[in-house]
Amino acid sequence: GYLADVEDDPRETRVERVVHPAMPEDIPKPAQEGVAEVTYETLGDLVQSIEQ
């Protein structure tokens, strides 16, 4: 990973770190779907607890 590049060029690594999370296409599809599933499950639980 790019963490090992810190000693070589801190500026380059910082830019990479900032840019990387902003690119959803870099995230594997299963990971995206898993996150969505967890979010919806959590929202469902919240709604249920509010309605009771």
Distance bins in CASP14 RR format, pairs under 12 A and 6 or more apart:
PFRMAT RR
TARGET T0000
AUTHOR 0000-0000-0000
RMODE 2
METHOD distances of the structure
MODEL  1
1 13 0 0 0 0 1 0 0 0 0 0 0
1 16 0 0 0 0 1 0 0 0 0 0 0
1 17 0 0 0 0 0 1 0 0 0 0 0
1 20 0 0 0 0 0 1 0 0 0 0 0
2 8 0 0 0 0 1 0 0 0 0 0 0
2 9 0 0 0 0 0 1 0 0 0 0 0
2 10 0 0 0 0 0 1 0 0 0 0 0
2 12 0 0 0 0 1 0 0 0 0 0 0
2 13 1 0 1 0 0 0 0 0 0 0 0
2 14 0 0 0 0 1 0 0 0 0 0 0
2 15 0 0 0 0 1 0 0 0 0 0 0
2 16 1 0 1 0 0 0 0 0 0 0 0
2 17 1 0 0 1 0 0 0 0 0 0 0
2 18 0 0 0 0 0 1 0 0 0 0 0
2 19 0 0 0 0 0 1 0 0 0 0 0
2 20 1 0 0 1 0 0 0 0 0 0 0
3 10 0 0 0 0 0 1 0 0 0 0 0
3 13 1 0 0 1 0 0 0 0 0 0 0
3 14 0 0 0 0 0 1 0 0 0 0 0
3 16 0 0 0 0 1 0 0 0 0 0 0
3 17 0 0 0 0 1 0 0 0 0 0 0
3 20 0 0 0 0 0 1 0 0 0 0 0
4 12 0 0 0 0 0 1 0 0 0 0 0
4 13 0 0 0 0 1 0 0 0 0 0 0
4 16 0 0 0 0 0 1 0 0 0 0 0
5 11 0 0 0 0 0 1 0 0 0 0 0
5 12 1 0 0 1 0 0 0 0 0 0 0
5 13 1 0 1 0 0 0 0 0 0 0 0
5 14 0 0 0 0 0 1 0 0 0 0 0
5 15 0 0 0 0 0 1 0 0 0 0 0
5 16 1 0 0 1 0 0 0 0 0 0 0
5 17 0 0 0 0 0 1 0 0 0 0 0
6 12 0 0 0 0 1 0 0 0 0 0 0
6 13 1 0 1 0 0 0 0 0 0 0 0
6 14 0 0 0 0 1 0 0 0 0 0 0
6 16 0 0 0 0 0 1 0 0 0 0 0
6 17 0 0 0 0 1 0 0 0 0 0 0
7 13 0 0 0 0 1 0 0 0 0 0 0
8 16 0 0 0 0 0 1 0 0 0 0 0
9 15 0 0 0 0 1 0 0 0 0 0 0
9 16 0 0 0 0 1 0 0 0 0 0 0
10 16 0 0 0 0 0 1 0 0 0 0 0
10 17 0 0 0 0 0 1 0 0 0 0 0
11 17 0 0 0 0 0 1 0 0 0 0 0
11 18 0 0 0 0 0 1 0 0 0 0 0
12 18 0 0 0 0 0 1 0 0 0 0 0
12 19 0 0 0 0 0 1 0 0 0 0 0
13 19 0 0 0 0 0 1 0 0 0 0 0
13 20 0 0 0 0 0 1 0 0 0 0 0
14 20 0 0 0 0 0 1 0 0 0 0 0
15 22 0 0 0 0 0 1 0 0 0 0 0
16 22 0 0 0 0 0 1 0 0 0 0 0
16 23 0 0 0 0 0 1 0 0 0 0 0
16 26 0 0 0 0 0 1 0 0 0 0 0
17 23 0 0 0 0 0 1 0 0 0 0 0
19 26 0 0 0 0 1 0 0 0 0 0 0
20 26 1 0 0 1 0 0 0 0 0 0 0
20 27 0 0 0 0 1 0 0 0 0 0 0
21 27 0 0 0 0 1 0 0 0 0 0 0
23 32 0 0 0 0 0 1 0 0 0 0 0
24 31 0 0 0 0 1 0 0 0 0 0 0
24 32 1 0 0 1 0 0 0 0 0 0 0
24 35 0 0 0 0 0 1 0 0 0 0 0
24 36 0 0 0 0 0 1 0 0 0 0 0
25 31 0 0 0 0 0 1 0 0 0 0 0
25 32 0 0 0 0 1 0 0 0 0 0 0
26 32 0 0 0 0 0 1 0 0 0 0 0
27 33 0 0 0 0 0 1 0 0 0 0 0
27 34 0 0 0 0 0 1 0 0 0 0 0
27 35 0 0 0 0 1 0 0 0 0 0 0
27 36 0 0 0 0 0 1 0 0 0 0 0
28 34 0 0 0 0 0 1 0 0 0 0 0
28 35 0 0 0 0 0 1 0 0 0 0 0
29 35 0 0 0 0 0 1 0 0 0 0 0
29 36 0 0 0 0 0 1 0 0 0 0 0
30 36 0 0 0 0 0 1 0 0 0 0 0
30 37 0 0 0 0 0 1 0 0 0 0 0
31 37 0 0 0 0 0 1 0 0 0 0 0
31 38 0 0 0 0 0 1 0 0 0 0 0
32 38 0 0 0 0 0 1 0 0 0 0 0
32 39 0 0 0 0 0 1 0 0 0 0 0
33 39 0 0 0 0 0 1 0 0 0 0 0
33 40 0 0 0 0 0 1 0 0 0 0 0
34 40 0 0 0 0 1 0 0 0 0 0 0
34 41 0 0 0 0 1 0 0 0 0 0 0
34 42 0 0 0 0 0 1 0 0 0 0 0
35 41 0 0 0 0 0 1 0 0 0 0 0
35 42 0 0 0 0 0 1 0 0 0 0 0
36 42 0 0 0 0 0 1 0 0 0 0 0
36 43 0 0 0 0 0 1 0 0 0 0 0
37 43 0 0 0 0 0 1 0 0 0 0 0
37 44 0 0 0 0 0 1 0 0 0 0 0
38 44 0 0 0 0 0 1 0 0 0 0 0
38 45 0 0 0 0 0 1 0 0 0 0 0
39 45 0 0 0 0 0 1 0 0 0 0 0
39 46 0 0 0 0 0 1 0 0 0 0 0
40 46 0 0 0 0 0 1 0 0 0 0 0
40 47 0 0 0 0 0 1 0 0 0 0 0
41 47 0 0 0 0 0 1 0 0 0 0 0
41 48 0 0 0 0 0 1 0 0 0 0 0
42 48 0 0 0 0 0 1 0 0 0 0 0
42 49 0 0 0 0 0 1 0 0 0 0 0
43 49 0 0 0 0 0 1 0 0 0 0 0
43 50 0 0 0 0 0 1 0 0 0 0 0
44 50 0 0 0 0 1 0 0 0 0 0 0
44 51 0 0 0 0 1 0 0 0 0 0 0
45 51 0 0 0 0 0 1 0 0 0 0 0
45 52 0 0 0 0 0 1 0 0 0 0 0
46 52 0 0 0 0 0 1 0 0 0 0 0
END
